[in-house]
Amino acid sequence: MGKVKVNMVIRFLKDMQAEKVNVLGAEEAQEDNELIQKVIKDIELFYEAELEG
């Protein structure tokens, strides 16, 4: 996918986490944000070689 795109996707997901907290509140957003964090971790692991290079 390319390092730039991977970083853009991760940045988007992190921004989404922040937006969920702003809209729903920390408690309501917690479950969704945990799922999003798992996706971020999966992306980082899958594209590890590209992110290092």
C-alpha positions as CSV (number, residue, x, y, z in Angstrom):
1,M,0.0,0.0,0.0
2,G,2.9,2.3,0.6
3,K,4.2,4.0,3.8
4,V,2.4,7.3,3.1
5,K,-1.0,5.6,2.6
6,V,-0.6,3.4,5.7
7,N,0.3,6.4,7.8
8,M,-2.7,8.3,6.4
9,V,-5.1,5.4,7.3
10,I,-3.7,5.2,10.8
11,R,-3.9,8.9,11.3
12,F,-7.6,8.8,10.0
13,L,-8.4,6.1,12.5
14,K,-6.8,7.9,15.4
15,D,-8.7,11.1,14.4
16,M,-11.9,9.0,14.4
17,Q,-11.2,7.8,17.9
18,A,-10.9,11.4,19.1
19,E,-14.1,12.4,17.2
20,K,-16.0,9.5,18.9
21,V,-14.9,10.8,22.3
22,N,-15.9,14.3,21.4
23,V,-19.4,13.2,20.1
24,L,-20.2,10.3,22.4
25,G,-18.1,11.0,25.4
26,A,-15.3,8.9,26.7
27,E,-17.4,6.2,28.3
28,E,-19.7,5.6,25.3
29,A,-16.8,5.7,22.9
30,Q,-14.6,3.3,24.8
31,E,-15.7,0.0,23.2
32,D,-15.6,1.5,19.7
33,N,-12.2,3.0,20.3
34,E,-10.8,-0.4,21.6
35,L,-11.9,-2.0,18.3
36,I,-10.4,0.8,16.3
37,Q,-7.1,0.4,18.3
38,K,-7.1,-3.3,17.4
39,V,-7.5,-2.4,13.7
40,I,-4.6,0.1,14.0
41,K,-2.4,-2.5,15.6
42,D,-3.3,-5.1,12.9
43,I,-2.4,-2.6,10.2
44,E,0.9,-1.8,11.9
45,L,1.7,-5.4,12.1
46,F,0.6,-6.3,8.6
47,Y,2.5,-3.3,7.0
48,E,5.5,-3.4,9.5
49,A,8.1,-3.8,6.8
50,E,6.7,-0.8,4.8
51,L,6.5,1.4,7.9
52,E,10.2,0.7,8.8
53,G,11.5,1.3,5.3
